[in-house]
Amino acid sequence: MLNLDGLKKRRDLINDIDWEMTPEEAVRLYLEWGNNWAGGNYVIRSREDVSHYFVINTWRERPIIYLVRRDSEQAEELAVIEMPETLEKKFLKSVGHNRGVYAIDADVKKWLQKELH
């Protein structure tokens, strides 16, 4: 699995990141793809469709960012990234220190984009 430095070298993956995708939207699109009204949004048309997006997992002692590759068959973690401590604290406060898997927020997105571009 890649870390931040390894991901920086993978322009192909960076270019494929969907910065607006959330874990909830990925489930709706890829696991329930035959039962959804598109409403003008992205729609899954075949098993070959894939998305790359970030999630934050807070189930461990420290929150961890994962780059996920999702298709209709599986979700695969491609990279694991640690946040700076100040960003960690701010994010944990924003989710009430609850455990779960979350979409990246604006601050994390801005930090990741700065790191990867």
N, C-alpha and C positions, 0 to 999 in steps of 0.2 A: 504494500500500500504506500502511496506517495505521501510525503510531508509537504510543507509549504515550499521549500526550496526545490523539491522534485517537481511539484506542480508548475512552478514558474518556468521550467524548461519544456513544458508540454503545451505549446501554443495551440495545438489541435484541440486539446481539452478545454483550454481557456476560451477559445473562440466558440465552443459549443455550449457554454454555460448559459442557462436561461435564468437571468437575474431576478425575474418576477415569479418564478415557480415556487410554490409552497408545498410542504408535505401533504396538506389536505387536497390541494389541486392535483397533485401527482396521483394520489389514490383515486380521486374522481375520474381523472383522465385514463389511467392505465389499468385500474382494477375494475372499474365500472363502465368501461368505454362503450359498451353496446347499449347502455341505458341512459345516456345523457343527451340533453338538448344543447347544442353548441352555443347558441346565442351570439354568434359572430366571433367567438373565441376559438383558440386552437382546438382541434379535434383529432383524435387518434383514428387513423384510417386503416392501419394494418399492424401486424406484429413487428414490422420493421421500424416503426416509429419509436423514437427514444428521446429522453430528456436528460440533461445534466444540470443539477442544481445543488444548492447548499442547504443543509439543515444544521441545527444546533441541538446536541443531545446533552441534557442536564442530569442524566441518571447517575453519573459518576461524581466523584468528589469535585472535579472541576468541569465546567462546560467544555465540550469539544465540538468543533465544526467539522462536518463531513461533506465531501463532495460525493454526491450520489448519482449513479447512472441508473435510470429507471426505464424499463420497457414493460410490456404487458405480461411478461413472464416472471420478472424478478427485479429487485433493487440491489445494486452492488455498490459498496463503499469503495471509492477509488482513491480518496485522499483523506487524511486526518490532519487537522490544523488546530494548534493551540492559539488562543486569543491572548493579547496582552492583558495583564491583570486588571488594569483600569477598565477595559472594555468588558471583561468578565463580570466584574462587580456591577457595572451599570446594567448589563443584560440580565443578570440574575435578579436584580432589584425590579426590573421591568416585568418579569414573569412571576414576581412574588416568591422567589426562591423555590418554586415548585419544580418537581421532576417531570421530565417529558421530552418530546422531540418537537422543536419549534422551527418556524421559518426564521431566516436571518432578518434582523431589523435594519433600519436605515444606517445606524452607526456601524454595525458589523459589515454591511454591504459596502459602505464607503471605504472602510479599512481594507477589506479584501480587494476591492477594485484598485486601490492605490498599490497594494502589494503585488498584484498580478499584472499591472500594466506598466 
